[in-house]
Amino acid sequence: MLLSINYSTDLKTIISILLLTTTMHACQENQAPQGDGLPTQREVNKSMEDINRQMALEEDAEIEGYAQRQGWEMTKTGTGLRYMIYEEGPEGPAALEGQVATVHYEVSLTDGTIVYASSEQGARSFLIGQDNVESGIHEAIQYLKVGDKARVILPSHLAHGLTGDNDKIPPRSTVIYDLELLSLR
């Protein structure tokens, strides 16, 4: 038996039904089935954002308290980095992205543990804005000129993040740098 279709009206009706069915199905996929108690992906994402925001606020308060206890008057940037130039070098231009900076450094944790130091490993050179150093160091170095000595506090998101460095810096660690910018080229 052949099915007779009036293409002018029946095809429009079939397409409309298919579109309506597809739309309803897509809407149902974005919702958890009623009564199963499972959160939607949107709810999970929102919860994770809230948790990350709260952790960042707590870390920021801890950093502020640490700097105050040390008696350091630091400048805070929009990213949460804090720095304090405690000895100024001769007048000159600030470091810029694309230059190679050479620094003496000492890296410590907020408990006072020194984890890395150029006195043991030698001065470090890196291409500002491009080399594999903490993103906070790329930012901080651009506030310095040759000869400046500074203390820099990197919140974990500007240092080694959620994983640490898989060596001496634990996960989610605030890191303190004592830097001296030796040269720029």
Backbone as CSV, one residue per row, in Angstrom:
resi,resn,N_x,N_y,N_z,CA_x,CA_y,CA_z,C_x,C_y,C_z
1,MET,0.841,-1.166,0.000,0.000,0.000,0.000,0.892,1.237,0.000
2,LEU,0.546,2.139,-0.863,1.287,3.362,-0.979,0.674,4.425,-0.097
3,LEU,1.552,5.235,0.477,1.100,6.312,1.338,1.045,7.579,0.502
4,SER,-0.075,8.191,0.487,-0.248,9.411,-0.283,0.007,10.615,0.613
5,ILE,0.920,11.487,0.154,1.253,12.669,0.943,0.957,13.902,0.115
6,ASN,0.249,14.811,0.710,0.036,16.110,0.090,1.218,16.960,0.525
7,TYR,2.197,17.149,-0.387,3.463,17.789,-0.042,3.300,19.221,0.442
8,SER,2.320,19.902,-0.011,2.199,21.302,0.374,1.849,21.461,1.843
9,THR,0.988,20.648,2.403,0.619,20.804,3.816,1.171,19.695,4.690
10,ASP,1.167,18.455,4.228,1.620,17.346,5.049,3.126,17.432,5.350
11,LEU,3.959,17.820,4.396,5.396,17.940,4.617,5.699,19.027,5.639
12,LYS,4.977,20.126,5.545,5.151,21.196,6.537,4.781,20.703,7.928
13,THR,3.732,19.917,8.020,3.301,19.387,9.310,4.339,18.423,9.862
14,ILE,4.879,17.552,9.022,5.884,16.574,9.453,7.150,17.292,9.925
15,ILE,7.607,18.288,9.171,8.799,19.051,9.555,8.542,19.773,10.873
16,SER,7.386,20.338,11.045,7.052,21.031,12.298,7.078,20.068,13.480
17,ILE,6.536,18.868,13.285,6.527,17.871,14.361,7.955,17.435,14.691
18,LEU,8.782,17.216,13.664,10.173,16.832,13.893,10.930,17.924,14.646
19,LEU,10.747,19.163,14.260,11.405,20.274,14.942,10.953,20.370,16.402
20,LEU,9.659,20.216,16.633,9.125,20.281,17.989,9.674,19.141,18.838
21,THR,9.731,17.941,18.286,10.257,16.778,18.999,11.742,16.965,19.320
22,THR,12.510,17.446,18.356,13.941,17.679,18.567,14.175,18.722,19.642
23,THR,13.409,19.790,19.597,13.532,20.851,20.600,13.199,20.334,21.990
24,MET,12.129,19.574,22.101,11.747,19.029,23.408,12.820,18.077,23.931
25,HIS,13.373,17.261,23.069,14.410,16.308,23.472,15.670,17.055,23.942
26,ALA,16.065,18.089,23.222,17.247,18.874,23.603,17.044,19.539,24.957
27,CYS,15.862,20.041,25.200,15.580,20.672,26.494,15.638,19.653,27.626
28,GLN,15.156,18.441,27.380,15.166,17.411,28.416,16.581,16.960,28.737
29,GLU,17.508,16.961,27.768,18.878,16.532,28.017,19.609,17.487,28.958
30,ASN,19.216,18.747,29.005,19.864,19.735,29.865,19.324,19.727,31.285
31,GLN,18.367,18.864,31.548,17.793,18.775,32.883,17.977,17.361,33.413
32,ALA,18.206,17.268,34.718,18.264,15.945,35.337,16.845,15.403,35.412
33,PRO,16.691,14.123,35.266,15.354,13.547,35.408,14.786,13.889,36.783
34,GLN,13.515,14.162,36.813,12.872,14.549,38.064,12.934,13.413,39.081
35,GLY,13.264,13.769,40.306,13.211,12.819,41.400,14.452,11.962,41.578
36,ASP,15.459,12.060,40.723,16.622,11.203,40.911,17.643,11.829,41.858
37,GLY,17.486,13.103,42.197,18.356,13.752,43.166,19.705,14.172,42.634
38,LEU,20.014,13.919,41.370,21.300,14.289,40.803,21.263,15.734,40.308
39,PRO,22.353,16.483,40.548,22.384,17.868,40.071,22.618,17.920,38.558
40,THR,22.192,18.996,37.954,22.460,19.193,36.533,23.912,19.632,36.362
41,GLN,24.407,19.547,35.140,25.780,19.984,34.866,25.932,21.467,35.189
42,ARG,24.915,22.238,34.898,24.947,23.669,35.195,25.094,23.904,36.701
43,GLU,24.375,23.126,37.501,24.475,23.256,38.960,25.858,22.848,39.463
44,VAL,26.412,21.801,38.888,27.758,21.365,39.264,28.772,22.453,38.927
45,ASN,28.696,23.019,37.718,29.620,24.084,37.312,29.505,25.288,38.235
46,LYS,28.300,25.674,38.571,28.084,26.821,39.453,28.680,26.538,40.831
47,SER,28.484,25.344,41.327,29.032,24.965,42.627,30.557,25.017,42.619
48,MET,31.174,24.515,41.558,32.640,24.544,41.446,33.155,25.983,41.372
49,GLU,32.459,26.826,40.636,32.848,28.239,40.560,32.781,28.882,41.938
50,ASP,31.711,28.594,42.675,31.555,29.155,44.024,32.671,28.679,44.951
51,ILE,33.017,27.398,44.860,34.085,26.842,45.699,35.419,27.496,45.355
52,ASN,35.736,27.618,44.060,36.994,28.255,43.640,37.055,29.707,44.079
53,ARG,35.944,30.412,43.948,35.890,31.819,44.359,36.145,31.933,45.865
54,GLN,35.528,31.056,46.652,35.705,31.082,48.096,37.147,30.749,48.488
55,MET,37.745,29.769,47.816,39.131,29.410,48.106,40.072,30.568,47.774
56,ALA,39.810,31.256,46.668,40.650,32.400,46.281,40.515,33.532,47.297
57,LEU,39.304,33.777,47.788,39.102,34.818,48.809,39.822,34.464,50.101
58,GLU,39.762,33.202,50.500,40.450,32.767,51.723,41.960,32.896,51.570
59,GLU,42.493,32.492,50.412,43.932,32.608,50.186,44.350,34.080,50.184
60,ASP,43.538,34.943,49.579,43.849,36.368,49.550,43.910,36.937,50.970
61,ALA,42.980,36.551,51.819,42.985,37.016,53.216,44.220,36.494,53.959
62,GLU,44.592,35.244,53.707,45.798,34.675,54.325,47.048,35.428,53.886
63,ILE,47.130,35.759,52.608,48.281,36.506,52.086,48.341,37.890,52.719
64,GLU,47.208,38.541,52.803,47.164,39.881,53.413,47.635,39.823,54.861
65,GLY,47.156,38.849,55.606,47.575,38.683,57.000,49.065,38.379,57.117
66,TYR,49.571,37.537,56.230,50.992,37.189,56.232,51.842,38.442,56.006
67,ALA,51.499,39.227,54.998,52.261,40.443,54.687,52.226,41.415,55.865
68,GLN,51.087,41.548,56.501,50.976,42.440,57.665,51.842,41.948,58.822
69,ARG,51.823,40.641,59.088,52.649,40.093,60.170,54.131,40.312,59.914
70,GLN,54.522,40.299,58.638,55.925,40.521,58.272,56.288,42.004,58.305
71,GLY,55.272,42.865,58.380,55.510,44.304,58.345,55.817,44.822,56.948
72,TRP,55.378,44.102,55.945,55.637,44.487,54.566,54.492,45.337,54.034
73,GLU,54.810,46.496,53.516,53.812,47.342,52.861,53.891,47.049,51.368
74,MET,52.951,46.279,50.898,53.021,45.763,49.533,51.946,46.387,48.655
75,THR,52.260,46.436,47.377,51.297,46.862,46.363,50.607,45.608,45.847
76,LYS,49.285,45.661,45.776,48.519,44.528,45.255,48.046,44.864,43.847
77,THR,48.263,43.936,42.922,47.832,44.134,41.539,46.445,43.519,41.346
78,GLY,45.877,43.730,40.186,44.551,43.200,39.879,44.480,41.684,39.862
79,THR,45.607,41.023,39.668,45.628,39.558,39.636,45.756,38.945,41.030
80,GLY,46.047,39.785,42.031,46.255,39.276,43.386,47.714,39.187,43.773
81,LEU,48.627,39.418,42.827,50.058,39.444,43.119,50.341,40.629,44.037
82,ARG,51.268,40.443,44.966,51.717,41.540,45.820,53.222,41.677,45.666
83,TYR,53.689,42.931,45.605,55.123,43.151,45.492,55.522,44.378,46.289
84,MET,56.808,44.389,46.656,57.375,45.493,47.417,58.839,45.616,47.000
85,ILE,59.189,46.753,46.420,60.584,47.014,46.071,61.242,47.565,47.327
86,TYR,62.188,46.820,47.878,62.817,47.260,49.126,64.199,47.863,48.912
87,GLU,64.746,47.708,47.698,65.991,48.383,47.359,65.947,48.725,45.881
88,GLU,66.081,50.012,45.588,65.989,50.447,44.196,67.357,50.474,43.539
89,GLY,67.370,50.046,42.298,68.579,50.103,41.492,68.714,51.481,40.874
90,PRO,69.716,51.647,40.035,69.884,52.936,39.361,68.685,53.224,38.454
91,GLU,68.496,54.485,38.130,67.401,54.856,37.235,67.545,54.127,35.911
92,GLY,66.440,53.728,35.377,66.455,53.030,34.106,65.067,52.543,33.768
93,PRO,64.901,51.995,32.592,63.578,51.519,32.187,63.188,50.232,32.916
94,ALA,61.890,50.067,33.077,61.364,48.827,33.656,61.494,47.701,32.636
95,ALA,61.508,46.492,33.134,61.561,45.314,32.278,60.302,45.250,31.413
96,LEU,60.456,44.733,30.221,59.340,44.628,29.278,59.205,43.210,28.747
97,GLU,57.987,42.860,28.381,57.751,41.567,27.749,58.623,41.461,26.508
98,GLY,59.203,40.292,26.303,60.062,40.055,25.153,61.542,40.216,25.463
99,GLN,61.880,40.838,26.604,63.283,40.943,26.999,63.684,39.696,27.777
100,VAL,64.978,39.445,27.830,65.504,38.354,28.649,65.950,38.966,29.974
101,ALA,65.367,38.493,31.062,65.717,38.968,32.400,66.587,37.927,33.082
102,THR,67.602,38.397,33.791,68.432,37.515,34.607,68.247,37.966,36.046
103,VAL,67.943,37.002,36.934,67.622,37.323,38.321,68.352,36.426,39.305
104,HIS,68.624,36.998,40.479,68.921,36.209,41.666,67.578,36.030,42.353
105,TYR,67.372,34.910,43.015,66.079,34.648,43.627,66.216,33.740,44.835
106,GLU,65.237,33.847,45.700,65.045,32.895,46.783,63.541,32.681,46.855
107,VAL,63.141,31.423,46.813,61.727,31.069,46.822,61.421,30.371,48.136
108,SER,60.394,30.861,48.824,60.018,30.229,50.087,58.505,30.082,50.183
109,LEU,58.087,29.277,51.125,56.673,29.084,51.430,56.309,29.974,52.615
110,THR,55.035,30.107,52.897,54.611,30.979,53.993,55.023,30.451,55.370
111,ASP,55.419,29.190,55.451,55.904,28.670,56.740,57.390,28.950,56.943
112,GLY,58.017,29.651,55.959,59.425,30.005,56.064,60.380,29.044,55.384
113,THR,59.888,27.934,54.905,60.738,26.955,54.233,61.267,27.523,52.919
114,ILE,62.586,27.556,52.772,63.192,27.979,51.509,63.240,26.759,50.606
115,VAL,62.614,26.865,49.436,62.525,25.711,48.548,63.494,25.773,47.373
116,TYR,63.804,26.970,46.911,64.765,27.137,45.818,65.514,28.441,46.037
117,ALA,66.790,28.475,45.595,67.570,29.704,45.724,68.670,29.727,44.670
118,SER,68.908,30.915,44.132,69.975,31.043,43.134,71.341,30.870,43.768
119,SER,71.438,31.014,45.091,72.724,30.772,45.749,73.147,29.316,45.590
120,GLU,72.196,28.414,45.377,72.483,26.998,45.159,72.441,26.614,43.681
121,GLN,71.537,27.246,42.945,71.299,26.835,41.563,71.798,27.833,40.527
122,GLY,72.308,28.962,40.957,72.785,29.981,40.030,71.675,30.913,39.590
123,ALA,72.075,32.067,39.078,71.108,33.047,38.574,70.282,32.406,37.463
124,ARG,69.087,32.894,37.288,68.168,32.334,36.286,67.844,33.393,35.255
125,SER,67.893,33.022,33.987,67.495,33.901,32.893,66.237,33.333,32.253
126,PHE,65.344,34.225,31.858,64.119,33.796,31.184,63.596,34.905,30.292
127,LEU,62.877,34.512,29.269,62.271,35.435,28.322,60.932,35.886,28.904
128,ILE,60.839,37.167,29.208,59.646,37.704,29.878,58.416,37.521,28.993
129,GLY,57.393,36.916,29.573,56.134,36.696,28.879,56.065,35.416,28.079
130,GLN,57.179,34.674,28.004,57.161,33.491,27.150,57.757,32.250,27.777
131,ASP,58.775,32.357,28.595,59.425,31.156,29.125,58.587,30.492,30.213
132,ASN,58.996,29.281,30.526,58.272,28.452,31.475,58.667,28.773,32.917
133,VAL,58.224,29.927,33.395,58.314,30.286,34.811,56.912,30.662,35.253
134,GLU,56.707,30.777,36.530,55.382,31.093,37.049,54.834,32.362,36.392
135,SER,53.552,32.345,36.070,52.952,33.519,35.421,53.092,34.761,36.303
136,GLY,53.074,34.580,37.615,53.246,35.710,38.523,54.621,36.342,38.413
137,ILE,55.642,35.567,38.076,56.988,36.123,37.905,57.051,36.942,36.627
138,HIS,56.393,36.481,35.570,56.331,37.276,34.342,55.697,38.643,34.629
139,GLU,54.664,38.645,35.448,54.022,39.915,35.812,54.927,40.745,36.712
140,ALA,55.439,40.150,37.769,56.214,40.890,38.778,57.468,41.530,38.199
141,ILE,58.156,40.825,37.328,59.430,41.334,36.822,59.232,42.641,36.051
142,GLN,58.038,42.833,35.499,57.765,44.036,34.722,57.558,45.284,35.593
143,TYR,57.541,45.110,36.908,57.494,46.253,37.830,58.893,46.676,38.260
144,LEU,59.917,45.938,37.817,61.287,46.170,38.275,62.166,46.738,37.166
145,LYS,63.246,47.382,37.586,64.301,47.792,36.669,65.600,47.166,37.171
146,VAL,66.613,47.170,36.354,67.875,46.526,36.708,68.388,47.096,38.034
147,GLY,68.770,46.198,38.908,69.287,46.574,40.222,68.247,46.567,41.322
148,ASP,66.965,46.564,40.977,65.916,46.536,41.997,65.913,45.193,42.720
149,LYS,65.628,45.268,44.020,65.388,44.074,44.824,63.963,44.176,45.343
150,ALA,63.243,43.073,45.255,61.825,43.110,45.620,61.402,41.810,46.279
151,ARG,60.374,41.918,47.100,59.673,40.747,47.627,58.361,40.656,46.864
152,VAL,58.042,39.453,46.460,56.850,39.213,45.661,56.105,38.038,46.269
153,ILE,54.815,38.213,46.470,53.980,37.103,46.947,53.062,36.693,45.811
154,LEU,53.193,35.420,45.430,52.363,34.862,44.367,51.274,33.996,44.972
155,PRO,49.997,34.343,44.771,48.943,33.404,45.162,49.088,32.130,44.323
156,SER,48.541,31.053,44.785,48.754,29.765,44.118,48.388,29.794,42.640
157,HIS,47.342,30.531,42.250,46.948,30.537,40.835,47.975,31.237,39.954
158,LEU,48.896,32.018,40.533,49.969,32.650,39.761,51.296,31.923,39.945
159,ALA,51.288,30.881,40.782,52.510,30.122,41.057,52.372,28.736,40.423
160,HIS,52.154,27.712,41.239,52.100,26.341,40.721,50.717,25.718,40.807
161,GLY,49.707,26.515,41.158,48.316,26.083,41.068,47.926,24.921,41.950
162,LEU,46.979,24.158,41.442,46.386,23.054,42.202,47.325,21.873,42.398
163,THR,48.373,21.771,41.579,49.218,20.579,41.636,50.559,20.783,42.322
164,GLY,50.971,22.039,42.531,52.319,22.265,43.033,53.315,22.026,41.916
165,ASP,54.589,21.902,42.264,55.593,21.682,41.215,56.077,20.229,41.169
166,ASN,55.398,19.357,41.881,55.743,17.933,41.933,57.144,17.693,42.482
167,ASP,57.647,18.661,43.257,58.957,18.509,43.870,58.907,19.100,45.278
168,LYS,59.192,20.383,45.410,59.286,21.000,46.735,58.122,21.909,47.088
169,ILE,57.325,22.283,46.099,56.195,23.185,46.356,54.907,22.378,46.338
170,PRO,54.219,22.326,47.473,52.985,21.537,47.575,51.836,22.140,46.751
171,PRO,50.798,21.358,46.505,49.617,21.871,45.810,49.019,23.088,46.537
172,ARG,48.457,23.992,45.742,47.755,25.179,46.237,48.602,26.019,47.192
173,SER,49.884,26.170,46.918,50.782,26.914,47.804,50.977,28.353,47.344
174,THR,50.885,29.248,48.319,51.308,30.622,48.124,52.829,30.607,48.156
175,VAL,53.466,31.337,47.245,54.917,31.323,47.130,55.447,32.744,47.293
176,ILE,56.557,32.879,48.049,57.188,34.174,48.266,58.528,34.171,47.544
177,TYR,58.731,35.165,46.716,59.995,35.348,46.005,60.716,36.557,46.567
178,ASP,62.006,36.411,46.748,62.882,37.547,46.981,63.697,37.630,45.692
179,LEU,63.522,38.704,44.930,64.115,38.837,43.602,65.097,39.992,43.537
180,GLU,66.126,39.816,42.745,66.995,40.925,42.344,67.145,40.835,40.842
181,LEU,66.753,41.894,40.150,66.875,41.917,38.697,68.301,42.339,38.351
182,LEU,69.084,41.388,37.852,70.509,41.615,37.548,70.720,42.283,36.196
183,SER,69.995,41.842,35.188,70.192,42.424,33.854,68.989,42.187,32.981
184,LEU,68.942,42.979,31.900,67.932,42.845,30.859,68.654,42.916,29.511
185,ARG,68.207,42.109,28.586,68.736,42.236,27.225,67.648,41.910,26.227
